[in-house]
Amino acid sequence: MPDEKLPRSVRYVKNGRSSQWWAAARTRGEIHAGWDSVPDELLLKKDLAKIEASIRELYGERAGATQDFNQLSDLVNAPSQHIWVTFEDGFLWWCTVSDQVTVTPNADVRTTGHFWLTCKRQWSNTSLGGKLLAIADLPGTVTTTAGFRGTVCTPRDWQSVIRLITDQTDADAINSAERRHDYELAVHRIVQRLSPKDFEHLVDLILARTGWERIATVGGTREGIDVEVENPTTAEIAFVQVKSSADQGVLNDYLERFAKRRERYARMIFAVHSPVAR
């Protein structure tokens, strides 16, 4: 149903304790639920007042009757108004359903629960655009719902669930990327203002943080090499050339020097903050 307009509300559902009815629900295109204590005719008529009375009678003085009724009410009272989601097999699955309630024949209760809802859109673990909704790739505000111990709830970050299913962009992520870009530009401008000595010191610090240790400041006998560094982990030696500004011709010159010294150096590190395009 590619032209079907999706609901703008989301409910999480667990198909049975420990997801015992999930296999049947996914295969048959349904949502399966329990509440064996509620009479069949009340479910079929969707008589919410009598359903609530039945649940409160069962609970007596114990707490939890209101929460239990509210969860069941979401399932039987116009469930088509929601996108239904669950977390199974490492993915977020979603579907939409029709409003009809079907009571399970007694022989099938153990494998399919007390009643079910029929899917209009079948269970899917991909977005409308075909992107897999792997739990590992989803925001933590979405996946925390997987730990819900009841049967039905409204996900805390239900807006993000809709965004993921409909392939909408994440405004927060876009804003963060823009701010990161602004920060990088600001840092670049500051680096360009460093003196040659200060820029070399900065490169030295970066190399040290990434596992490279300075062997010596060379110069003289090895023309065109500012610094030798060694990586103890890989037993590699590299020569480092630091330039405030350089074009492709300068880089090519140092690549030729590097090629002639491969017996000593495993790699060349060419650091420049203001490359010149020519």
PASEBA-884675 format. One record per residue (C-alpha): y, x, z; residue in three letters; residue number from 1. Coordinates in steps of 0.05 Angstrom, whole numbers, plus 5000, padded with zeros to 4 digits. Each point is the difference from the previous one (the first is absolute). Example, Ala and Ser with C-alpha at 12.3 -4.5 7.8 and 13.67 -1.06 7.14 Angstrom:
<<4910; 5246; 5156>; 'Ala'; 1>
<<5069; 5027; 4987>; 'Ser'; 2>
This chain:
<<5000; 5000; 5000>; 'Met'; 1>
<<5052; 5052; 4979>; 'Pro'; 2>
<<5057; 4949; 4997>; 'Asp'; 3>
<<4987; 4972; 5070>; 'Glu'; 4>
<<5059; 5010; 5047>; 'Lys'; 5>
<<4977; 5034; 5063>; 'Leu'; 6>
<<5017; 4971; 5069>; 'Pro'; 7>
<<5055; 5035; 5039>; 'Arg'; 8>
<<4961; 4999; 5065>; 'Ser'; 9>
<<4942; 5043; 5023>; 'Val'; 10>
<<4943; 4990; 5049>; 'Arg'; 11>
<<4947; 5050; 5021>; 'Tyr'; 12>
<<4929; 4973; 5008>; 'Val'; 13>
<<4935; 5031; 5025>; 'Lys'; 14>
<<4939; 4968; 4969>; 'Asn'; 15>
<<4958; 4994; 5063>; 'Gly'; 16>
<<4988; 5045; 5060>; 'Arg'; 17>
<<4992; 5071; 4977>; 'Ser'; 18>
<<5013; 4973; 4929>; 'Ser'; 19>
<<4930; 4970; 4999>; 'Gln'; 20>
<<5018; 4950; 4946>; 'Trp'; 21>
<<5041; 5047; 4956>; 'Trp'; 22>
<<4944; 5014; 4950>; 'Ala'; 23>
<<4989; 4926; 4987>; 'Ala'; 24>
<<5075; 4986; 4999>; 'Ala'; 25>
<<5015; 5054; 4948>; 'Arg'; 26>
<<4940; 4984; 4956>; 'Thr'; 27>
<<5012; 4925; 5000>; 'Arg'; 28>
<<5076; 5003; 4998>; 'Gly'; 29>
<<5013; 4967; 5067>; 'Glu'; 30>
<<5028; 5008; 5070>; 'Ile'; 31>
<<4947; 4987; 5053>; 'His'; 32>
<<5016; 4980; 5072>; 'Ala'; 33>
<<4966; 4975; 5064>; 'Gly'; 34>
<<5024; 4951; 5054>; 'Trp'; 35>
<<4931; 4969; 5007>; 'Asp'; 36>
<<5025; 4958; 5059>; 'Ser'; 37>
<<5049; 4961; 4957>; 'Val'; 38>
<<4965; 4938; 4969>; 'Pro'; 39>
<<4990; 5001; 4925>; 'Asp'; 40>
<<5038; 4935; 4988>; 'Glu'; 41>
<<5063; 5027; 5034>; 'Leu'; 42>
<<5000; 5061; 4955>; 'Leu'; 43>
<<4989; 4957; 4938>; 'Leu'; 44>
<<5056; 4952; 5019>; 'Lys'; 45>
<<5044; 5057; 5025>; 'Lys'; 46>
<<5016; 4959; 5061>; 'Asp'; 47>
<<5041; 5053; 5036>; 'Leu'; 48>
<<5015; 4958; 5062>; 'Ala'; 49>
<<4926; 4987; 5014>; 'Lys'; 50>
<<4981; 5071; 4980>; 'Ile'; 51>
<<5049; 5026; 5052>; 'Glu'; 52>
<<4973; 4952; 5053>; 'Ala'; 53>
<<4929; 5023; 4984>; 'Ser'; 54>
<<5018; 5073; 5008>; 'Ile'; 55>
<<5038; 4989; 5065>; 'Arg'; 56>
<<4942; 4961; 5029>; 'Glu'; 57>
<<4954; 5058; 4983>; 'Leu'; 58>
<<5046; 5051; 5033>; 'Tyr'; 59>
<<5014; 4959; 5062>; 'Gly'; 60>
<<5041; 5042; 5049>; 'Glu'; 61>
<<4989; 5064; 4961>; 'Arg'; 62>
<<5057; 5032; 4961>; 'Ala'; 63>
<<4998; 5007; 4924>; 'Gly'; 64>
<<4995; 4928; 4976>; 'Ala'; 65>
<<5069; 5000; 4967>; 'Thr'; 66>
<<4987; 5065; 4963>; 'Gln'; 67>
<<4932; 4975; 4977>; 'Asp'; 68>
<<5028; 4935; 4975>; 'Phe'; 69>
<<5057; 5034; 4963>; 'Asn'; 70>
<<4951; 5045; 4963>; 'Gln'; 71>
<<4957; 4942; 4979>; 'Leu'; 72>
<<5061; 4960; 4981>; 'Ser'; 73>
<<5021; 5054; 4951>; 'Asp'; 74>
<<4932; 4994; 4966>; 'Leu'; 75>
<<4997; 4925; 4993>; 'Val'; 76>
<<5074; 4979; 4996>; 'Asn'; 77>
<<5022; 5014; 4928>; 'Ala'; 78>
<<4969; 5070; 4995>; 'Pro'; 79>
<<5023; 5003; 4927>; 'Ser'; 80>
<<5070; 5017; 5025>; 'Gln'; 81>
<<4977; 5070; 5020>; 'His'; 82>
<<4974; 5064; 4967>; 'Ile'; 83>
<<4937; 5016; 5040>; 'Trp'; 84>
<<4983; 5073; 5014>; 'Val'; 85>
<<4945; 5039; 5034>; 'Thr'; 86>
<<4980; 5073; 5008>; 'Phe'; 87>
<<4930; 5018; 4978>; 'Glu'; 88>
<<4963; 5059; 4968>; 'Asp'; 89>
<<5062; 5045; 5004>; 'Gly'; 90>
<<5046; 4952; 4963>; 'Phe'; 91>
<<5050; 4944; 5011>; 'Leu'; 92>
<<4971; 4937; 4967>; 'Trp'; 93>
<<5040; 4938; 4983>; 'Trp'; 94>
<<4991; 4931; 4972>; 'Cys'; 95>
<<5030; 4931; 4997>; 'Thr'; 96>
<<4962; 4936; 5016>; 'Val'; 97>
<<5001; 4925; 4987>; 'Ser'; 98>
<<5012; 4952; 5058>; 'Asp'; 99>
<<4931; 4968; 5000>; 'Gln'; 100>
<<4954; 5015; 5059>; 'Val'; 101>
<<4925; 5002; 4988>; 'Thr'; 102>
<<4953; 4995; 5060>; 'Val'; 103>
<<4938; 5044; 4996>; 'Thr'; 104>
<<4931; 4967; 4999>; 'Pro'; 105>
<<4965; 5015; 5066>; 'Asn'; 106>
<<4949; 5046; 4967>; 'Ala'; 107>
<<5054; 5047; 4976>; 'Asp'; 108>
<<5044; 5005; 5063>; 'Val'; 109>
<<4975; 5068; 5020>; 'Arg'; 110>
<<5015; 5032; 4933>; 'Thr'; 111>
<<5064; 4963; 4981>; 'Thr'; 112>
<<5031; 4973; 5064>; 'Gly'; 113>
<<5019; 4928; 5018>; 'His'; 114>
<<5046; 4987; 4941>; 'Phe'; 115>
<<5033; 5034; 4941>; 'Trp'; 116>
<<5061; 4997; 4954>; 'Leu'; 117>
<<4992; 5011; 4925>; 'Thr'; 118>
<<5041; 5055; 4967>; 'Cys'; 119>
<<5048; 4982; 4944>; 'Lys'; 120>
<<5013; 5074; 4988>; 'Arg'; 121>
<<4936; 5038; 5014>; 'Gln'; 122>
<<4998; 5056; 5052>; 'Trp'; 123>
<<5032; 5062; 4970>; 'Ser'; 124>
<<5012; 5071; 5025>; 'Asn'; 125>
<<5052; 5016; 4947>; 'Thr'; 126>
<<5072; 4980; 4990>; 'Ser'; 127>
<<5022; 4954; 4944>; 'Leu'; 128>
<<5014; 5063; 4960>; 'Gly'; 129>
<<4930; 5028; 5013>; 'Gly'; 130>
<<5016; 5050; 5055>; 'Lys'; 131>
<<4944; 5010; 5050>; 'Leu'; 132>
<<5021; 4979; 5070>; 'Leu'; 133>
<<4963; 5055; 5038>; 'Ala'; 134>
<<5013; 4998; 5074>; 'Ile'; 135>
<<5013; 5075; 5000>; 'Ala'; 136>
<<5060; 4989; 4953>; 'Asp'; 137>
<<5031; 4942; 5037>; 'Leu'; 138>
<<5057; 5002; 5051>; 'Pro'; 139>
<<4980; 5002; 5073>; 'Gly'; 140>
<<5040; 4937; 5013>; 'Thr'; 141>
<<4951; 4964; 4953>; 'Val'; 142>
<<4934; 5031; 5022>; 'Thr'; 143>
<<5011; 4988; 5074>; 'Thr'; 144>
<<4981; 4928; 4988>; 'Thr'; 145>
<<4929; 5023; 4987>; 'Ala'; 146>
<<4993; 5009; 5075>; 'Gly'; 147>
<<5014; 4927; 5015>; 'Phe'; 148>
<<4944; 4972; 5044>; 'Arg'; 149>
<<5007; 4927; 4982>; 'Gly'; 150>
<<4985; 4962; 4937>; 'Thr'; 151>
<<5069; 4983; 4970>; 'Val'; 152>
<<5069; 5029; 5010>; 'Cys'; 153>
<<5066; 5012; 4964>; 'Thr'; 154>
<<5004; 5075; 4983>; 'Pro'; 155>
<<5060; 5031; 5034>; 'Arg'; 156>
<<5023; 5032; 4935>; 'Asp'; 157>
<<4980; 4942; 4954>; 'Trp'; 158>
<<5059; 5014; 4954>; 'Gln'; 159>
<<4970; 5068; 4982>; 'Ser'; 160>
<<4933; 4967; 4986>; 'Val'; 161>
<<5033; 4956; 4948>; 'Ile'; 162>
<<5038; 5061; 4972>; 'Arg'; 163>
<<4935; 5039; 4992>; 'Leu'; 164>
<<4962; 4943; 4968>; 'Ile'; 165>
<<5056; 4985; 4950>; 'Thr'; 166>
<<5016; 5073; 4985>; 'Asp'; 167>
<<5072; 4996; 5025>; 'Gln'; 168>
<<5037; 5064; 5016>; 'Thr'; 169>
<<5011; 5021; 5072>; 'Asp'; 170>
<<5074; 4999; 5014>; 'Ala'; 171>
<<4992; 5045; 5061>; 'Asp'; 172>
<<4961; 5051; 4959>; 'Ala'; 173>
<<5052; 5000; 4945>; 'Ile'; 174>
<<5056; 5009; 5050>; 'Asn'; 175>
<<4962; 5057; 5034>; 'Ser'; 176>
<<4989; 5035; 4933>; 'Ala'; 177>
<<5074; 4994; 4983>; 'Glu'; 178>
<<5021; 5028; 5068>; 'Arg'; 179>
<<4950; 5057; 4991>; 'Arg'; 180>
<<5029; 5016; 4931>; 'His'; 181>
<<5071; 5001; 5030>; 'Asp'; 182>
<<4976; 5047; 5055>; 'Tyr'; 183>
<<4967; 5047; 4949>; 'Glu'; 184>
<<5064; 5003; 4960>; 'Leu'; 185>
<<5041; 5016; 5062>; 'Ala'; 186>
<<4952; 5056; 5020>; 'Val'; 187>
<<5001; 5027; 4929>; 'His'; 188>
<<5076; 5004; 5001>; 'Arg'; 189>
<<4998; 5037; 5066>; 'Ile'; 190>
<<4948; 5050; 4975>; 'Val'; 191>
<<5042; 5014; 4939>; 'Gln'; 192>
<<5057; 5023; 5046>; 'Arg'; 193>
<<4957; 5052; 5035>; 'Leu'; 194>
<<5015; 5074; 4990>; 'Ser'; 195>
<<4945; 5040; 4965>; 'Pro'; 196>
<<4979; 5031; 5067>; 'Lys'; 197>
<<4997; 4932; 5035>; 'Asp'; 198>
<<4961; 4970; 4942>; 'Phe'; 199>
<<4950; 5057; 5004>; 'Glu'; 200>
<<4993; 4987; 5075>; 'His'; 201>
<<4987; 4926; 4987>; 'Leu'; 202>
<<4945; 5017; 4949>; 'Val'; 203>
<<4971; 5048; 5052>; 'Asp'; 204>
<<4997; 4944; 5051>; 'Leu'; 205>
<<4967; 4952; 4951>; 'Ile'; 206>
<<4947; 5052; 4982>; 'Leu'; 207>
<<4986; 5013; 5073>; 'Ala'; 208>
<<4990; 4926; 5013>; 'Arg'; 209>
<<4951; 4995; 4943>; 'Thr'; 210>
<<4956; 5058; 5023>; 'Gly'; 211>
<<5032; 5059; 4964>; 'Trp'; 212>
<<5018; 5062; 5040>; 'Glu'; 213>
<<5050; 5052; 4976>; 'Arg'; 214>
<<4969; 5068; 4988>; 'Ile'; 215>
<<5063; 5037; 4981>; 'Ala'; 216>
<<5067; 4997; 4966>; 'Thr'; 217>
<<4983; 5039; 4938>; 'Val'; 218>
<<5054; 5019; 4950>; 'Gly'; 219>
<<5006; 5071; 4972>; 'Gly'; 220>
<<4931; 5021; 4979>; 'Thr'; 221>
<<4980; 4930; 4978>; 'Arg'; 222>
<<5060; 4978; 4961>; 'Glu'; 223>
<<5014; 4926; 4997>; 'Gly'; 224>
<<4960; 4980; 5061>; 'Ile'; 225>
<<5039; 4977; 5060>; 'Asp'; 226>
<<4944; 4988; 5050>; 'Val'; 227>
<<4925; 5008; 5006>; 'Glu'; 228>
<<4963; 4947; 5040>; 'Val'; 229>
<<4928; 4990; 5020>; 'Glu'; 230>
<<4960; 4938; 5017>; 'Asn'; 231>
<<4948; 5022; 5052>; 'Pro'; 232>
<<4959; 4936; 4989>; 'Thr'; 233>
<<4987; 5013; 4926>; 'Thr'; 234>
<<5010; 5075; 5002>; 'Ala'; 235>
<<5051; 4994; 4943>; 'Glu'; 236>
<<5061; 5043; 4989>; 'Ile'; 237>
<<5060; 4972; 4962>; 'Ala'; 238>
<<5066; 5028; 4978>; 'Phe'; 239>
<<5062; 4959; 5012>; 'Val'; 240>
<<5063; 5000; 4958>; 'Gln'; 241>
<<5061; 4962; 5027>; 'Val'; 242>
<<5058; 4981; 4955>; 'Lys'; 243>
<<5060; 4956; 5012>; 'Ser'; 244>
<<5002; 4984; 4926>; 'Ser'; 245>
<<4954; 5014; 4941>; 'Ala'; 246>
<<4983; 4973; 4932>; 'Asp'; 247>
<<4933; 4996; 4963>; 'Gln'; 248>
<<5011; 5070; 4971>; 'Gly'; 249>
<<5004; 5030; 5069>; 'Val'; 250>
<<4937; 4963; 5022>; 'Leu'; 251>
<<4963; 5023; 4938>; 'Asn'; 252>
<<5019; 5072; 5015>; 'Asp'; 253>
<<4970; 4996; 5070>; 'Tyr'; 254>
<<4937; 4966; 4973>; 'Leu'; 255>
<<4990; 5062; 4956>; 'Glu'; 256>
<<5009; 5046; 5060>; 'Arg'; 257>
<<4951; 4958; 5039>; 'Phe'; 258>
<<4948; 5005; 4944>; 'Ala'; 259>
<<5004; 5076; 5003>; 'Lys'; 260>
<<4987; 5001; 5075>; 'Arg'; 261>
<<4942; 4952; 5005>; 'Arg'; 262>
<<4956; 5055; 5030>; 'Glu'; 263>
<<5041; 4994; 5064>; 'Arg'; 264>
<<5031; 4931; 5000>; 'Tyr'; 265>
<<4962; 4935; 5000>; 'Ala'; 266>
<<5063; 4960; 4986>; 'Arg'; 267>
<<5075; 5003; 4990>; 'Met'; 268>
<<5050; 4957; 5038>; 'Ile'; 269>
<<5066; 4991; 4963>; 'Phe'; 270>
<<5052; 4965; 5043>; 'Ala'; 271>
<<5065; 4976; 4970>; 'Val'; 272>
<<5047; 4945; 5024>; 'His'; 273>
<<5045; 4993; 4939>; 'Ser'; 274>
<<4959; 5005; 4935>; 'Pro'; 275>
<<5040; 5006; 4936>; 'Val'; 276>
<<4978; 4961; 4938>; 'Ala'; 277>
<<5009; 5039; 4936>; 'Arg'; 278>
